[in-house]
Amino acid sequence: MKNTVLGIIGCIIVLYTAMLSLGIYSLYIHKNQMEKCLSQVLYGVMDKYYLPHDTAETGGASNNTAARNDVLEDIKARLGDCDNLNTTIYVCDMDKGIISARIENDLELPMGIEKHLSCTKTIIADRGMDD
């Protein structure tokens, strides 16, 4: 009887440890996916819309609006399977070459615990110094 109880307790500990490990792994994978997605989106938008000052064209407000819309659409397309995804764009100025955004999501772990994940990235265009 004593060995049976100890065996059951041992199984419960193993099951709890496995679920905890799975939850931590899931959290790690999801956080990395969010960070990678946000970086790729911001770099892609910067490459598409940023024009250095030595070019004749300037995009102005319409360029910034288009860049904002592209960020929102691309993040939604890449992370659309996330239920509670929230995207905030802090700065989007393609004339100055700066864009900053944050994505947030609530993730439910296998043990029923809910975690709030967030990722913030800022991209600044690299520009050479003027003589």
Salt bridges, closest charged atoms under 4 A:
GLU35 OE2 - LYS31 NZ 3.93
ASP70 OD2 - LYS48 NZ 3.03
ASP74 OD1 - ARG78 NE 2.97
GLU104 OE2 - ARG102 NE 3.64
GLU104 OE2 - HIS116 NE2 3.10
ASP106 OD1 - HIS116 ND1 2.76
